[in-house]
Amino acid sequence: MRIIVSGICGHMGKEVVSASLRGYRGAVTVGGVDIRSDRGAEIPVAGGFAEAKEIFGVGEADCIIDFSHHSCTAELLSFAVAKGMPAVLATTGQTEEELALIADAAKKIPVFFSANMSLGVALLVELAKKAAAAMPDAQIEIIEKHHIRKLDAPSGTAIMLANEIQSVRPSAYTVLGRSGHGKRTPEEIGIHAIRMGNIVGEHEVILGTDTQTITLKHEAHDRALFAEGALAAAEFLIGKGAGLYNMHDIVAD
Ligand SMILES: NC(=O)c1ccc[n+]([C@@H]2O[C@H](COP(=O)([O-])OP(=O)(O)OC[C@H]3O[C@@H](n4cnc5c(N)ncnc54)[C@H](O)[C@@H]3O)[C@@H](O)[C@H]2O)c1
């Protein structure tokens, strides 16, 4: 499969290129988009999606993979829709307006959108939902830890975990951090963000009652796992009809 990498000069963009150079899932990176231009000459890189329309002709790629910045969501989706190209969106931190654009684009092209491209995290989500449903009285807290370069907090994955838990516990609501006076309510799902050093990514879901505690934890050891997950998502997405897909679809398949 031939892919275009949005954010190709960034940490994750480079991981996607490395994985494709290793031949992971038979991927070949045919182009990139980035507002920086330190990629080198071996892969054509456009400075934006308007320019990309001229550099990459229709049919030159099977899928676009995005690890860039949420501010380019509108441009990226209009590029993908114009080309009828499946899009794997791994970027996090989208605004409500950008999330609405993603939902709209998914009516026209296949879109894979996940705040965490790790298969292990997809399993963590399933286990957390199962535990939350089985222990309706348990207090639930989520702790996430990431490197100090990360721009958004809490992580998209922590928000996704809370949303998924809410799907089996409709009365729950999220509280970011905890401060001030007053007791914790039983419906709270606390989310706590830690930024430290070079931590790749850790997510911990703690469920506790007066008599027992369950801790479910996923640790990413190497960013390459997200690149591999994004390429697995691209492989899954190519040939699918329009729609919004996520890691659950891969785990359930
Ligand atoms: N879904 C996942 O599993 C997962 C995993 C890791 C990171 N991420 C997300 O991926 C994104 C990128 O992470 P990173 O660590 O590679 O960041 P990074 O800052 O190292 O790289 C981002 C790249 O995007 C480029 N960029 C910024 N604005 C752009 C625009 N408008 N058009 C084109 N390119 C643009 C930057 O120049 C940079 O090269 C973040 O949102 C991060 O949270 C998601």
The ligand as a Gaussian input file, in Angstrom:
#p B3LYP/6-31G(d) Opt

LIG

0 1
 N       -2.984000       8.336000      17.991000
 C       -1.806000       7.953000      18.491000
 O       -1.588000       6.770000      18.798000
 C       -0.729000       8.966000      18.700000
 C        0.551000       8.581000      19.137000
 C        1.546000       9.560000      19.240000
 C        1.243000      10.887000      18.928000
 N       -0.020000      11.208000      18.535000
 C       -0.376000      12.568000      18.148000
 O        0.217000      12.831000      16.867000
 C        0.493000      14.240000      16.769000
 C        1.957000      14.440000      16.390000
 O        2.795000      13.967000      17.440000
 P        4.390000      14.099000      17.338000
 O        4.939000      13.633000      18.639000
 O        4.892000      13.457000      16.078000
 O        4.533000      15.693000      17.233000
 P        5.689000      16.519000      16.543000
 O        5.498000      17.917000      17.025000
 O        7.013000      15.863000      16.714000
 O        5.327000      16.456000      14.985000
 C        4.245000      17.131000      14.423000
 C        4.643000      17.491000      12.994000
 O        3.489000      18.057000      12.363000
 C        3.909000      19.195000      11.649000
 N        2.793000      20.127000      11.491000
 C        2.288000      21.005000      12.395000
 N        1.269000      21.700000      11.862000
 C        1.107000      21.225000      10.609000
 C        0.226000      21.548000       9.555000
 N       -0.703000      22.509000       9.686000
 N        0.345000      20.874000       8.384000
 C        1.284000      19.909000       8.223000
 N        2.173000      19.563000       9.205000
 C        2.080000      20.228000      10.365000
 C        5.055000      19.788000      12.459000
 O        5.894000      20.625000      11.661000
 C        5.771000      18.520000      12.928000
 O        6.781000      18.108000      12.022000
 C        0.085000      14.842000      18.118000
 O       -1.245000      15.317000      18.021000
 C        0.134000      13.661000      19.070000
 O       -0.680000      13.824000      20.205000
 C       -1.002000      10.281000      18.411000

